[in-house]
Amino acid sequence: MNIPQTSYPRVVIIGGGFGGIALAKKLAKQEMQVVLLDKHNYHTFQPLLYQVSTGGLEPDSIAYPIRKILSKYPNFYFRLALVEAIDTAKKKVSTDIGELKYDYLVLATGSRTNFFGNKEIEANSMIMKTVPEALNLRSLILENFEEALLTDSLDEQDALMNFVIVGAGPTGVELAGALAEIKKGILPKDYPDLDTRRAQINIVQSGDTILKGMSDKASIKAEDFLEKLGVNVWKNTRVIGYDGDMVTTTTDLTFRTATLIWAAGVHGETVNGLDAKELLVPGNRIKVNQYNQVTGFDNIFAIGDVACMVTPDMPNGHPMVAQVALQQGAHLGDNLLRLIEKKGSMKPFAYHDKGTMATIGRNKAVVDLPRYKFQGFFAWFVWMFVHLFFLIGFRNRAVVFINWVYNYVRFDREARLIIRPYKKPKMKVNTMKQKKA
Ligand SMILES: Cc1cc2nc3c(=O)[nH]c(=O)nc-3n(C[C@H](O)[C@H](O)[C@H](O)COP(=O)(O)OP(=O)(O)OC[C@H]3O[C@@H](n4cnc5c(N)ncnc54)[C@H](O)[C@@H]3O)c2cc1C
C-alpha cells in the first residue's frame, strides 16, 4: 500500500463514516501514524440520503472527500480499499489493494441492510444505504412514471405509481413524506397527461407505532402528518414476500407495485476474521467493553453501528445512530492516546443522548430532546439547523441551505434527473412486462 514505516505506532481505521472520521481527527495530529481505509473515497451523510432519492438534493452535497477532511494532518494516510479480512494473529488486514500491518485496529464499518434472511425481498427491493443506492432509487422512481405514460393499462399504471416502504423508522417516514410531497407538488406539473392522483404511497410497519423509540407524542403526530399528506400508514403488518410485482404480508393486505423500498432494519457490517460467533451479539454487532475494546483483544476496537456495548441502561447496546458513532470515535481517540502514550488508564464511554428527530415534510417534523418534545414548524426548523450543522464542509452546507430555501420557496425539487438509468437486475423479474407480453 506504499505506507511508510515510521517509529510511530500505526493505528488502522476501517471505515470513514461518522465514527471513523471523528476518531481520525483526534489521532492524526498526535505522534502516531493513522491509516484510514474505506471502500469509498468520500464520507456519506446518510441522514439526507432520502433527499437524494427524491430529487431534493444532488448527491455531491451530502458526500465529502475523506482526503479533504483530513488533508491538514501530516500523519494521516488514506487508501481507497475494500477490507476483505483481518488476521488478528499476524496483526494485518487484507484488502483488494494489498495487505497492511497494524499496531492498533479500529473497526468503524457501520451497518448494512438487514433482510432477516428473506432472499426474495433482498433480490427485488430497493435499499438506500449509500449514495449509489439513493441514485438508483431516484432513477427508478422517475423511470416508473415515464413507463406509466407508455401503457394504457390502468392496472399497470397503478402498479408503477404505487410505492411501498417497509419500516416506519425515521428513514421510512422521511421518505414517505418526501414522496407524498412530490405527488402533490411536482407530478401533476411534470406529467399532465398522466392521472398522478392515483399514485399511492404506502408505509408498512410490523409494530403498532411508527417512529418506535421516539415519544408517543412524536409517533402520533408523525402519523397524523403522514396521513394529512395522503400517505397510507399500515401498522401491525409484516411484509413477508415480494416477487418484483406483488407484495404479500402477514395479513390479507397485498400490494401490486414496481417499487418496494426496504427500510426495515440494519445489522452490523463485520469483516472476515472478526466475525466469529462468540464475538457477535444478535444484530451482527461486535461485542465491545466500555472502552470499545473487542472482547479478547487489547489492540482491536470497534465503534459506531458495528459495535455493541452492553451497559445496565443499554442492555441491547447503544442505538445505531450518528451521535453514538461520533461520540465513540472522539472518546476512543482520547483513550487511545492514554493507552499508547501511557498517559493514565482509559475512561469508560458514557453516551450523551442529545435527542432524536425526524422530518415528515414541509413545516412538519417531530423532535424529542432530553427535556423538551415538540412538533410542527419549530421542530422542522430545528431539524434543518441540526442537519446543516452536522454536514461536513462549508460548500456542502451552503449548497444544501440554498437548495432548501429554493425548494421551499418554489415548491420544487429540481434534481429529478435520470443520470444513470437504473436497470433492474435479472433476478428482479419485471413480471408486469411479462404479463403484458
Ligand atoms: C438512510 C439513513 C438515514 C439515517 N438517518 C439518521 C438520522 O437522521 N440520524 C442519525 O443519528 N442517524 C441516522 N442514520 C444512521 C447513521 O447514519 C449511522 O448510525 C451512522 O452512519 C453510523 O456511523 P458509523 O461510523 O458507525 O458507520 P458509517 O457512517 O455507516 O460508515 C461506515 C464506513 O465504513 C465503510 N466500510 C464498511 N465496510 C468496509 C470494508 N469492508 N472496507 C472498507 N470500508 C468499509 C463504508 O464505506 C462507510 O464509509 C441513518 C442511516 C441511514 C442509512
The ligand as a Tripos MOL2 file, in Angstrom:
@<TRIPOS>MOLECULE
LIG
   53    58     1     0     0
SMALL
NO_CHARGES

@<TRIPOS>ATOM
      1 C1        -30.9010    6.3420    5.1650 C.3       1 LIG1
      2 C2        -30.3370    6.5430    6.5240 C.ar      1 LIG1
      3 C3        -30.7960    7.5930    7.2980 C.ar      1 LIG1
      4 C4        -30.2670    7.8050    8.5790 C.ar      1 LIG1
      5 N1        -30.7380    8.8560    9.3150 N.ar      1 LIG1
      6 C5        -30.1760    9.1100   10.5190 C.ar      1 LIG1
      7 C6        -30.5650   10.2500   11.2650 C.ar      1 LIG1
      8 O1        -31.4280   11.0170   10.8380 O.2       1 LIG1
      9 N2        -29.9620   10.4640   12.4610 N.ar      1 LIG1
     10 C7        -28.9920    9.6270   12.9430 C.ar      1 LIG1
     11 O2        -28.4400    9.8860   14.0200 O.2       1 LIG1
     12 N3        -28.6230    8.5360   12.2680 N.ar      1 LIG1
     13 C8        -29.1790    8.2540   11.0760 C.ar      1 LIG1
     14 N4        -28.7940    7.1630   10.3700 N.ar      1 LIG1
     15 C9        -27.8290    6.2410   10.9900 C.3       1 LIG1
     16 C10       -26.4110    6.7930   10.8840 C.3       1 LIG1
     17 O3        -26.1480    7.1900    9.5600 O.3       1 LIG1
     18 C11       -25.4630    5.7020   11.3540 C.3       1 LIG1
     19 O4        -25.7660    5.3920   12.6780 O.3       1 LIG1
     20 C12       -24.0200    6.1820   11.2450 C.3       1 LIG1
     21 O5        -23.6810    6.4330    9.9070 O.3       1 LIG1
     22 C13       -23.0710    5.1620   11.8580 C.3       1 LIG1
     23 O6        -21.7640    5.6400   11.7290 O.3       1 LIG1
     24 P1        -20.5600    4.6270   11.5650 P.3       1 LIG1
     25 O7        -19.3300    5.4580   11.5830 O.co2     1 LIG1
     26 O8        -20.6900    3.5280   12.5480 O.co2     1 LIG1
     27 O9        -20.7710    3.9650   10.1300 O.3       1 LIG1
     28 P2        -20.9880    4.6270    8.7100 P.3       1 LIG1
     29 O10       -21.2340    6.0740    8.7990 O.co2     1 LIG1
     30 O11       -22.0240    3.7950    8.0360 O.co2     1 LIG1
     31 O12       -19.5940    4.4210    7.9860 O.3       1 LIG1
     32 C14       -19.0790    3.1510    7.7000 C.3       1 LIG1
     33 C15       -17.9850    3.3070    6.6700 C.3       1 LIG1
     34 O13       -17.2880    2.0880    6.5630 O.3       1 LIG1
     35 C16       -17.0170    1.8050    5.2120 C.3       1 LIG1
     36 N5        -16.8520    0.3540    5.1080 N.ar      1 LIG1
     37 C17       -17.7160   -0.5960    5.5280 C.ar      1 LIG1
     38 N6        -17.1940   -1.8200    5.3330 N.ar      1 LIG1
     39 C18       -15.9830   -1.6220    4.7560 C.ar      1 LIG1
     40 C19       -14.9610   -2.5190    4.3040 C.ar      1 LIG1
     41 N7        -15.0700   -3.8430    4.4100 N.pl3     1 LIG1
     42 N8        -13.8590   -1.9760    3.7430 N.ar      1 LIG1
     43 C20       -13.7150   -0.6340    3.6130 C.ar      1 LIG1
     44 N9        -14.6440    0.2360    4.0390 N.ar      1 LIG1
     45 C21       -15.7640   -0.2430    4.6080 C.ar      1 LIG1
     46 C22       -18.2140    2.3640    4.4730 C.3       1 LIG1
     47 O14       -17.9070    2.6520    3.1140 O.3       1 LIG1
     48 C23       -18.5190    3.6240    5.2850 C.3       1 LIG1
     49 O15       -17.8540    4.7510    4.7630 O.3       1 LIG1
     50 C24       -29.2910    6.9290    9.0940 C.ar      1 LIG1
     51 C25       -28.8340    5.8610    8.3130 C.ar      1 LIG1
     52 C26       -29.3460    5.6820    7.0350 C.ar      1 LIG1
     53 C27       -28.8420    4.5370    6.1900 C.3       1 LIG1
@<TRIPOS>BOND
     1     1     2 1
     2     2     3 ar
     3     2    52 ar
     4     3     4 ar
     5     4     5 ar
     6     4    50 ar
     7     5     6 ar
     8     6     7 ar
     9     6    13 1
    10     7     8 2
    11     7     9 ar
    12     9    10 ar
    13    10    11 2
    14    10    12 ar
    15    12    13 ar
    16    13    14 ar
    17    14    15 1
    18    14    50 ar
    19    15    16 1
    20    16    17 1
    21    16    18 1
    22    18    19 1
    23    18    20 1
    24    20    21 1
    25    20    22 1
    26    22    23 1
    27    23    24 1
    28    24    25 2
    29    24    26 1
    30    24    27 1
    31    27    28 1
    32    28    29 2
    33    28    30 1
    34    28    31 1
    35    31    32 1
    36    32    33 1
    37    33    34 1
    38    33    48 1
    39    34    35 1
    40    35    36 1
    41    35    46 1
    42    36    37 ar
    43    36    45 ar
    44    37    38 ar
    45    38    39 ar
    46    39    40 ar
    47    39    45 ar
    48    40    41 1
    49    40    42 ar
    50    42    43 ar
    51    43    44 ar
    52    44    45 ar
    53    46    47 1
    54    46    48 1
    55    48    49 1
    56    50    51 ar
    57    51    52 ar
    58    52    53 1
@<TRIPOS>SUBSTRUCTURE
     1 LIG1         1 GROUP 0 **** ****
